């Protein structure tokens, strides 16, 4: 398989990206071809400095970089030789099988939507995050920021996207789906939640367990937790702050609190597009880059996008 990595995106790039690839090659033993996309002169010097040389590693020259504060659509159009634009070009041309970046999030989302495009039948792609469970498992929460305003049919599809991710990537056979709400009883919540509940209840492809509340995020009531992107992003940022609080309280090595550290999961997958696209945190470390590559490998190995396309092509309740 061929994995493309934007080496220039991220606060600590390209060094963190280089060290991340080094860690991946040393630790995983996966024979993936890695395409390091970025300024060739800069990358070659860093690779030599770090003593990183591998028949599985290839540098793809991309002299430009899209900054964090640049307008995503405008930057992709005006900087076709940027590392993100080149990555999506390679992905669209089937020269790589997956693309990861810790760079401009907006540019990554625009590229995923318009270069790779949503899978047929998907109304709106979604981004998801992992939620650690107190008993050791993991759940998935979506949407966490791509779709701030949603309709009920969008949330119903997020539930299906999250269930497929839980099955194929997290290894949960029959993921339980919960609708994030302000109470457990049917009929609770705002207009969106009230209209979404019957759609999820009628969806035979899902194991819907009803409404879940904020206190259920770290419990085992649901494996897939569904909400609009506005709510999900607030929860995501709160969850990220749990690790920061744990560090300040000297609990960073705690088995539970340590699992909130973003670098353990690498990045956030864009669910519902035709090929694996993974967006990393702006402060991505070497470990985060390594784990992003590992996630991309797993998505390719499990044929996640192909399985998702088949699922959305099949008739549903």
Protein Blocks (a to p, Z undefined) as FASTA:
>chain_A
ZZdddfkgcjkbcklmmmmmmmmmmmnopacdcdddddfklmmmmmmmnopacfkbccdd
dfbdcdfkbcfklmmmmmmmbmklmmmmmmmnopafbdcdfbdfklmmmmmmmmnopaeh
iabacdddddddfkopacddddehlambacfklmmmmmmmmmmmmmmmnopabacddddd
fbfbghiacfklmmmmmmmmmmmkbccebjadfklmmmmkbfbdcddfklmmmmmmmmmm
mmmmmmmnopmmgmklmmmpmklnopacdehiabdcddddfklcfklmmmmmmmmmmmmm
nommmmmmmmmmpccZZ
